[in-house]
Amino acid sequence: MGFLDKAKEVLHENAEKVEQAIDKAGDFIDEKTQGKFSETVDKVQDAAKTAVDKGQEALKNVGDKGQEAGETVADKAHEAGQAVADKAHEAGDAVADKVDPQT
């Protein structure tokens, strides 16, 4: 499992815990400030949760792009391998014709 796969897994498995921690931190601040900054705290909480969501989406997109790139490389490698095999076959036939022109 690659780094990005692990990061996606950890964030996905813990997204709810992260959001709960954000809520808990906001509640703590509201309690300690007697709600004096609750509107600002709510905005910060929303921004933090949005950042978590965007982080999950970004990791998903990176993983998808990596998979697409890997598939493209595999396809190109297969094509190149096939071209090499074809050339090797042609070269083998040419050598065989030189050694035994009757075949």
N, C-alpha and C positions, 0 to 999 in steps of 0.2 A: 504494500500500500504506500503510495507516494505521499509527500508532504501535503499537497493540496487535498487529496482524498481524506487524509487524517483531519485536516483543518475543517473541511466540510462536515465530517462526521461529528467532531467535537462540538462545533457551533450548532449543528442541527440537534444533537442530543441534549444540549444545554441551553438552547435558546430560551426555553421557558424559565429556567433557573436564572438566567441573566436578566430577563425582564422582571422577574420577582425581586431580584436584588436591586434593580433600578427603582422599582416601586418602594421597596423597603428603605432605601437611602433617601428618597424623596419624603417619605413619611417621617423619617428621623429628623430631617432638616426642618420640616414643617413643625414638628413637635418642639424642637429646640428653639425655633424662632417664633413660636406661638402663631404660626400661620402668616406671619408678616410678609413673607415672600412666596406664598403658596402659588400665586399665578406664574411667577418666574420659574419656580421649581417644577410646576406642571409642564411648562414649555420645554425645560431641559430634559425632563423625563421622556416626553414625546420625541424629542430630537435623538436622545440616546436609543430609544426603541427603534426609531427609523434607521439609525446607523446599524443596529444589529440586523435588521431586515435587509438593508442594502449590502451588508457584509455577506450575508448568506447568499443573496442573489449574485453578487460578484464572484464568490467562490464557485458557485454553480456554473456561471458563464465561463470562467477560466477552465474549469474541469471539462466542460463540453467542448471548448475550443481545443484543448489539449488532446482530447479523444479524436476530434476531427483531424487534427494535424497528424496524429499517430496513424490513423487510417490512411491518410494521403501518402505518408511516407511508406507505409507497408505496400500500398498499391504501386507506387513508383519503384520500389525495390523489387517487387514481383515482376513488373514490366522489364526492368533492367536485367534481372536474372534470366528472364525468358529470352531477351535479345542476345545475351551472352551465350546461352545454351544453343540458340539458333545458329549463331556465328560459329560456335565450336563444332556443331554438326556439319555445317557447310565446309569448314576447314578439314574436318575428318573425311568427308566425302571427296574433297579435292586431293587429299593425300592418298586416299585409297585408289582414286583414278590414276594417279601418277605411278603408284606401285603396281597396280593390276588394271590396266586400261580396259579390260574386257568386261568388267562389272558395272 
